[in-house]
Amino acid sequence: MVNPLVPTTEDTLYSTGVIEEDFAFNDRVAEVFDDMLNRSIPYYRTVVDGMAQLLSCRLPAGSTIYDLGCATGTTLLELARRVPAMNFHYIGIDNAPAMLDKARKKSTMFGKTAVLDFQQDDITSCPLPAAAGIICNYTLQFLRPITRQSFVRRLYEALPAGGVLFLSEKTISHCSRLNRDFIEIYHAFKKQQGYSELEIAAKREALENILIPFSLQENIALLQDAGFEEIETFFKWFNFTSLVAIKRQ
């Protein structure tokens, strides 16, 4: 999903198999994040295409859209490129200064500073004024499980009637044999993207206590318990799932 015109640094963080620290969104990760995203998230471009179409269907022109855990701003930059006629205002929030620095540089490079705003804050407590749409792309899985319900409920309360929430997550299956199959298929995908077995194993170990996925059913339950009634899966690829939830009118 990385724009070919943007120079990116290749992700070689785990090429030696040595894990110096648990995975964190620090300067080293920010430097290679766009390449990591492009090679680690299957069909990310397709997911963003789906979000762009749904936002155009559901929200009026000029609406404000938040991306919580925006990282280097790729999702918002891609949305701004896809639906310019909607005149959406995009706000990306993240707590990692290195990620936001790169996001702002990319926004300037593509002349999108008039519609994109990046803010450093804690996504679990920051205000979300005028939010009509909220995006959580592979964000919830990094929050402690015990905090997720209150976090999703806060997003529901921040949205107006008709507001839209997107939730994309790496998911697990409660069918153990299929879950193993899905993991193997995902590892095969990563090898196709140029990662070695050593890199895949090392990164998995680094993420073991940092990224804690829920099942599709558990994520839907979070949305339902928060108050959402209209919930639908709009994309699924083995152990990657994207949901859209609409706050009832």
MIBARO-764165 format. One record per residue: residue in three letters; z, x, y of N, C-alpha, C in turn. Coordinates in steps of 0.1 Angstrom, whole numbers, padded with zeros to 4 digits, always signed. Each point is the difference from the previous one (the first is absolute). Example, Ala and Ser with C-alpha at 12.3 -4.5 7.8 and 13.67 -1.06 7.14 Angstrom:
! residues 2
ALA+0078+0132-0057+0000-0009+0012+0000+0009+0012SER-0007-0004+0011+0000+0009+0011+0008-0008+0011
END
This chain:
! residues 249
MET+0000+0008-0012+0000-0008+0012+0000+0009+0013VAL+0002+0013-0002+0000+0008+0012-0014+0001+0005ASN-0001-0001+0014-0013+0000+0006-0006+0014-0002PRO-0013+0001-0004-0005+0014-0003-0002+0008+0013LEU+0001-0006+0011-0001+0008+0013+0013+0007+0004VAL+0011-0005-0007+0013+0006+0004+0003+0011-0010PRO+0002+0013+0006+0004+0011-0009+0013-0003-0007THR+0001+0002-0013+0013-0002-0007+0003+0013-0008THR+0013+0002-0002+0005+0011-0008+0002-0005-0014GLU-0005+0008-0010+0001-0004-0014+0014+0000-0004ASP+0004-0010-0008+0013-0001-0006+0002+0009-0011THR+0007+0011+0002+0003+0010-0011+0015+0002-0001LEU+0008-0010+0005+0014+0002+0000+0007+0003-0013TYR-0006-0006-0011+0006+0002-0013-0009+0008-0010SER-0009+0008+0006-0010+0007-0008+0007+0010-0009THR+0011+0005+0003+0007+0010-0008+0009-0006-0010GLY+0003-0013+0002+0009-0007-0009+0015+0003+0004VAL+0002+0007+0010+0014+0003+0005+0004-0011+0010ILE+0012-0006-0003+0005-0010+0009+0011+0006+0009GLU-0003+0002+0012+0009+0006+0009+0011-0010+0006GLU-0004-0013+0000+0008-0010+0005-0005-0014-0004ASP+0008-0010+0001-0004-0013-0003-0011-0004+0011PHE-0009-0009-0004-0010-0004+0009+0006-0006+0013ALA-0006+0005+0011+0005-0005+0013-0012+0000+0010PHE+0000-0009+0010-0011-0001+0009+0002+0010+0011ASN-0001+0013-0003+0003+0011+0009-0013+0006+0005ASP+0001+0011+0007-0012+0007+0006-0010+0004-0011ARG+0005+0005-0011-0009+0004-0011-0008-0012-0005VAL+0007-0011-0002-0007-0012-0005-0010-0005+0010ALA+0005-0001+0013-0009-0005+0010-0013+0008+0001GLU+0001+0013-0002-0012+0008+0001-0011-0004-0010VAL+0004-0004-0012-0010-0003-0010+0000-0015-0003PHE+0007-0008+0007+0002-0014-0003-0013-0008-0002ASP-0010+0002+0009-0012-0008-0001-0008+0003-0012ASP+0000+0013-0005-0006+0003-0012+0008-0006-0012MET+0013+0001+0001+0008-0006-0011-0002-0015-0001LEU-0001-0007+0011-0002-0014+0000-0014-0003-0007ASN-0010+0007+0004-0013-0002-0004-0001+0002-0015ARG+0007+0009-0006-0001+0004-0014+0011-0006-0009SER+0010-0007+0006+0011-0005-0008+0001-0015+0000ILE-0006-0007+0009+0001-0015+0001-0014-0006-0004PRO-0001-0006-0012-0013-0005-0004-0004-0012+0009TYR-0013+0000+0004-0006-0011+0007+0007-0003+0013TYR+0006+0010+0007+0007-0003+0012-0010-0006+0011ARG-0012+0005+0000-0010-0006+0010-0002-0015-0003THR-0001-0003-0013-0002-0014-0004+0012-0009+0005VAL+0012+0005-0001+0012-0007+0004-0001-0002+0015VAL-0003+0010+0008-0001-0002+0014-0011-0009+0004ASP-0012+0000-0007-0010-0010+0003+0005-0014-0002GLY+0008-0002-0011+0006-0013-0002+0009-0005+0011MET+0008+0010+0004+0010-0003+0011-0008-0004+0013ALA-0010+0007+0003-0008-0002+0012-0006-0015+0000GLN-0005-0003-0012-0006-0014-0001+0010-0011+0001LEU+0012+0003-0007+0010-0011+0001+0006-0001+0014LEU+0002+0011+0007+0005+0000+0013-0009-0008+0009SER-0013+0002-0001-0010-0007+0008+0000-0015-0003CYS+0003-0003-0013+0001-0015-0004+0012-0006+0006ARG+0011+0007+0000+0013-0007+0002+0006+0001+0014LEU-0004+0011+0007+0007+0002+0013-0010-0001+0012PRO+0005-0005+0011-0008-0001+0012-0003+0013+0006ALA-0011+0001+0008-0004+0013+0007+0012+0004+0009GLY+0002+0013+0001+0010+0005+0009+0014+0001-0006SER+0001-0003-0013+0013+0000-0007+0005+0014-0001THR+0014+0001-0002+0006+0013-0001+0003+0002-0015ILE-0004+0012-0005+0002+0003-0015+0008+0013-0001TYR+0010+0000-0008+0008+0011-0003-0003+0006-0013ASP+0000+0014-0001-0001+0007-0013+0013+0008-0001LEU+0009-0005-0009+0013+0007-0002-0001+0011-0011GLY+0004+0012+0005-0003+0011-0009-0014+0004+0001CYS-0005+0001+0013-0014+0002+0002-0006+0014-0003ALA+0009+0010-0002-0004+0014-0004-0010+0005+0011THR-0011+0005-0004-0010+0006+0010-0009-0010+0006GLY+0003-0013-0001-0008-0011+0007-0013-0004-0006THR-0003+0005-0012-0013-0003-0006-0003-0015-0001THR+0009-0008-0005-0002-0014-0002-0003-0007+0014LEU+0007+0003+0010-0002-0007+0013-0013+0005+0006LEU-0003+0013-0001-0013+0005+0005-0012-0007-0007GLU+0001-0002-0013-0010-0007-0008-0001-0014+0004LEU+0011-0007+0002-0001-0014+0004-0006-0001+0014ALA+0004+0008+0009-0006+0000+0013-0015+0002+0000ARG-0005+0008-0009-0014+0003-0002-0007-0012-0006ARG+0006-0008-0009-0006-0010-0007-0001-0013+0008VAL+0010-0004+0008+0000-0013+0007+0002+0002+0015PRO-0008+0008+0006+0002+0002+0015-0001-0013+0008ALA-0008-0010-0005-0002-0012+0008+0013-0008+0001MET+0009+0002-0009+0013-0008+0000+0009+0005+0011ASN-0002+0012+0005+0009+0005+0011+0015+0000-0004PHE+0002+0003-0012+0014+0001-0005+0007+0012+0007HIS+0013-0001+0002+0008+0011+0005+0008+0005-0012TYR-0001+0013-0003+0006+0006-0012+0012+0009+0004ILE+0011-0002-0007+0011+0009+0002+0005+0006-0013GLY-0001+0013-0001+0005+0007-0012+0014+0006+0002ILE+0009-0003-0010+0013+0005+0001+0004+0009-0012ASP+0005+0011+0003+0004+0010-0011+0012+0008+0005ASN+0008+0006-0009+0011+0008+0005-0003+0015-0002ALA-0012+0004-0003-0004+0014-0003-0009+0005+0012PRO+0006+0008+0009-0007+0005+0011-0013+0007-0003ALA-0001+0008-0011-0012+0007-0004-0011-0010-0003MET+0003-0011-0006-0010-0010-0003-0005-0007+0012LEU+0009-0003+0009-0004-0007+0013-0008+0009+0009ASP+0003+0013+0000-0008+0009+0008-0014+0001-0005LYS-0002-0001-0013-0014+0000-0005-0007-0013+0003ALA+0008-0011-0001-0006-0013+0002-0005-0001+0015ARG+0008+0005+0009-0004-0001+0014-0012+0009+0003LYS-0001+0012-0007-0012+0008+0002-0012-0007-0005LYS+0001-0006-0012-0012-0008-0005-0004-0011+0009SER+0010-0007+0005-0003-0011+0009-0007+0004+0013THR+0004+0012+0005-0007+0005+0012-0014+0005-0004MET-0002+0006-0012-0013+0005-0004-0010-0011-0001PHE+0005-0012-0005-0010-0011-0002+0001-0010+0012GLY+0006+0003+0011+0000-0008+0012+0007-0014-0002LYS+0011+0000-0008+0006-0013-0003+0014-0001+0007THR+0003+0009+0009+0013-0001+0006+0003-0012+0008ALA-0010-0008+0004+0002-0012+0007+0005-0011-0009VAL-0003+0001-0013+0004-0011-0009+0011+0004-0010LEU+0002+0013-0001+0010+0005-0009+0012+0007+0007ASP+0012-0004-0005+0012+0006+0005+0008+0005-0011PHE+0005+0012+0000+0008+0005-0011+0014+0003+0005GLN+0010-0005-0007+0014+0002+0004+0009+0005-0011GLN+0009+0009+0004+0010+0006-0010+0012-0009+0000ASP+0003-0006-0011+0012-0009-0002+0003-0002-0014ASP+0011-0006-0003+0004-0004-0013-0006-0014-0004ILE-0009+0000-0009-0006-0013-0003+0009-0011-0005THR+0012+0004-0005+0009-0010-0005+0008-0007+0011SER+0000+0005+0012+0008-0006+0011-0008-0001+0013CYS-0011+0006+0001-0007-0001+0013-0005-0014+0004PRO+0000-0003+0013-0005-0013+0004-0015-0001-0002LEU-0004-0013-0002-0014-0002-0003-0005-0012+0009PRO+0000+0003+0013-0003-0011+0010-0015-0004-0002ALA-0002-0013+0001-0014-0006+0000-0008+0003-0013ALA+0007+0003-0011-0007+0003-0012-0007-0013-0005ALA-0013+0001-0002-0007-0011-0007-0004+0004-0014GLY-0002+0014-0002-0003+0005-0013+0008+0013-0003ILE+0005+0002-0012+0007+0012-0004-0006+0005-0012ILE-0001+0014+0000-0006+0007-0012+0011+0009-0005CYS+0002-0001-0013+0009+0010-0007-0008+0005-0012ASN-0008+0010+0003-0009+0006-0011+0007+0012-0006TYR+0005-0002-0013+0006+0010-0008+0012+0006+0008THR+0008-0009+0006+0012+0003+0008+0013-0005-0007LEU-0001-0012-0005+0013-0006-0006+0005+0008-0011GLN-0009+0006-0008+0004+0008-0012+0008+0012+0004PHE+0000+0004+0013+0008+0012+0004+0014-0004+0005LEU+0002-0013+0002+0013-0005+0004+0009-0002-0012ARG+0013+0002+0002+0010-0002-0010-0001-0015-0005PRO-0001-0002-0013-0001-0013-0005+0010-0010+0005ILE+0012+0004+0002+0010-0009+0005-0002-0005+0014THR-0009+0007+0008-0003-0004+0014-0012-0008+0001ARG-0008-0001-0010-0013-0006+0001+0000-0015+0004GLN+0009-0008-0006+0000-0014+0003+0003-0003+0014SER+0010+0007+0006+0003-0002+0014-0011+0005+0009PHE-0007+0010-0004-0011+0005+0008-0011-0010+0000VAL-0004-0006-0011-0011-0010-0001+0004-0012+0008ARG+0013-0004-0001+0004-0012+0007-0001+0002+0015ARG+0003+0012+0005-0001+0003+0014-0015-0001+0004LEU-0009+0004-0008-0014-0001+0003-0004-0015+0001TYR+0005-0008-0009-0003-0014+0000+0005-0006+0013GLU+0012+0003+0004+0006-0005+0012-0008+0005+0013ALA-0006+0012-0001-0007+0005+0012-0013-0007+0002LEU-0006-0006-0010-0013-0006+0001+0001-0014+0005PRO-0010-0004+0007-0001-0014+0004-0006-0009-0011ALA+0001-0013+0001-0007-0009-0009-0015+0004-0001GLY-0005+0002-0012-0014+0005-0001-0001+0015-0001GLY+0011+0007+0003-0001+0014-0001-0003+0006-0014VAL-0005+0012+0000-0005+0006-0013+0007+0013-0003LEU+0004+0001-0012+0006+0012-0005-0008+0006-0012PHE-0004+0013+0001-0007+0006-0011+0010+0010-0007LEU+0000+0000-0013+0009+0008-0008-0008+0007-0011SER-0002+0013+0001-0007+0007-0010+0010+0010-0006GLU+0000+0000-0014+0010+0008-0007-0006+0006-0013LYS+0006+0011-0004-0002+0005-0013+0010-0009-0008THR-0005-0006-0011+0008-0009-0008+0002+0005-0014ILE+0010-0006-0007+0002+0003-0014-0002-0013-0008SER-0003+0001-0012-0001-0011-0009+0012-0001-0009HIS+0005-0012-0003+0011-0002-0009-0005+0000-0014CYS-0013+0000-0002-0006+0003-0014-0001+0015-0002SER+0009+0005-0008+0002+0015+0000-0013+0007-0005ARG-0007-0005-0010-0012+0006-0004-0011+0000+0010LEU-0001-0011+0007-0011-0001+0010+0004+0009+0012ASN+0013+0001+0003+0005+0008+0011-0004+0015-0003ARG+0002+0004-0012-0004+0014-0003-0015+0002+0001ASP-0008-0010-0004-0014+0000+0001-0004+0001+0015PHE+0006-0008+0008-0003+0000+0014+0002+0014+0006ILE+0012+0006-0003+0003+0013+0005-0010+0011-0005GLU-0004-0001-0012-0010+0009-0005-0014-0001+0007ILE-0003-0013+0003-0013-0002+0007+0001+0005+0014TYR+0012-0002+0006+0001+0006+0014+0000+0015+0000HIS+0006+0006-0010-0001+0015-0001-0014+0005-0002ALA-0008-0008-0007-0014+0004-0002-0008-0002+0013PHE+0004-0010+0008-0006-0001+0013+0003+0012+0009LYS+0012+0004+0000+0004+0012+0008-0007+0013-0005LYS-0002+0001-0013-0007+0012-0005-0015-0001+0005GLN-0005-0012+0000-0014-0001+0006-0001+0004+0014GLN+0011-0002+0007+0000+0004+0015+0003+0015+0002GLY+0002+0007-0011+0001+0015+0001+0014+0005-0002TYR+0010-0008-0003+0013+0004-0002+0002+0005-0015SER+0007+0011-0002+0002+0005-0013+0012-0007-0007GLU+0001+0002-0013+0011-0006-0007+0014+0006+0005LEU+0000+0012+0004+0012+0007+0006+0004-0007+0013GLU-0010-0002+0009+0002-0007+0013+0006-0014-0002ILE-0007-0007-0010+0004-0014-0002+0015-0001-0005ALA+0003+0009-0009+0014+0000-0006+0010+0004+0010ALA-0004+0010+0009+0010+0005+0010+0002-0011+0011LYS-0010-0006+0004+0002-0010+0010+0007-0012-0005ARG-0002-0004-0013+0007-0011-0006+0015+0003+0000GLU+0004+0013-0003+0014+0004-0001+0006+0000+0014ALA-0008+0004+0010+0005+0001+0014+0003-0014+0006LEU-0008-0010-0005+0001-0014+0004+0010-0008-0008GLU+0005+0005-0011+0007-0008-0010+0012-0008+0006ASN+0008+0006+0009+0011-0007+0006-0003-0005+0014ILE-0012+0002+0004-0004-0004+0014-0008-0013+0000LEU-0010-0001-0009-0009-0012-0001+0005-0008-0012ILE+0005-0012+0003+0005-0008-0011-0007-0013+0001PRO-0010-0002-0009-0009-0012+0000+0007-0012-0006PHE-0003-0012+0005+0003-0012-0006-0012-0006-0007SER+0002-0010-0008-0011-0007-0007-0006-0010+0010LEU-0012-0005-0003-0006-0010+0008+0009-0012+0002GLN+0006-0004-0011+0009-0012+0000+0012+0002+0009GLU+0005+0012+0000+0012+0003+0008-0004+0001+0015ASN-0012+0005+0003-0004+0000+0014-0003-0014+0005ILE-0006-0009-0008-0002-0014+0003+0013-0007+0003ALA+0010+0003-0009+0014-0006+0002+0006+0004+0013LEU-0002+0013+0004+0005+0004+0013-0006-0008+0011LEU-0013-0003+0000-0007-0007+0010+0005-0015+0000GLN+0001-0006-0012+0005-0014-0001+0014-0001+0005ASP+0009+0009-0004+0014-0001+0005+0001+0002+0015ALA-0009+0007+0006+0000+0002+0014-0004-0013+0008GLY-0008-0008-0007-0004-0013+0006-0015-0003-0001PHE-0008+0010-0004-0014-0002-0001-0003-0009-0012GLU-0009-0010+0003-0004-0009-0011-0015+0002-0004GLU-0008+0004+0009-0014+0003-0003-0002+0015-0002ILE-0001+0003-0013-0001+0014-0004-0011+0002-0010GLU-0008+0010+0002-0011+0002-0010-0003+0015-0001THR-0004+0003-0013-0005+0014-0002-0015+0000+0004PHE-0004+0009+0009-0014+0001+0004-0007+0012-0005PHE+0008+0009-0006-0006+0012-0007+0010+0005-0011LYS-0006+0004-0011+0009+0006-0011-0009+0010-0008TRP+0005+0012-0002-0006+0010-0008+0011+0006-0009PHE+0001-0004-0012+0010+0005-0009+0014+0000+0006ASN+0005+0012+0004+0014+0000+0006+0000+0001+0015PHE-0010-0005+0007+0000-0001+0014-0004-0015+0004THR+0008-0005+0009-0001-0015+0003+0001-0002+0015SER-0008-0009+0005+0001-0004+0014+0002-0015+0001LEU+0010-0004+0008+0003-0014+0002-0001-0004+0015VAL-0004-0012+0002+0000-0006+0013+0010-0012+0000ALA+0008-0001+0010+0010-0011+0001-0001-0006+0014ILE-0001-0013+0001-0001-0007+0013+0012-0009+0002LYS+0006+0001+0012+0011-0008+0004-0005-0014+0003ARG+0005-0010-0007-0005-0013+0001+0001-0006+0014GLN-0010-0008+0004-0001-0006+0013+0011-0010+0001
END
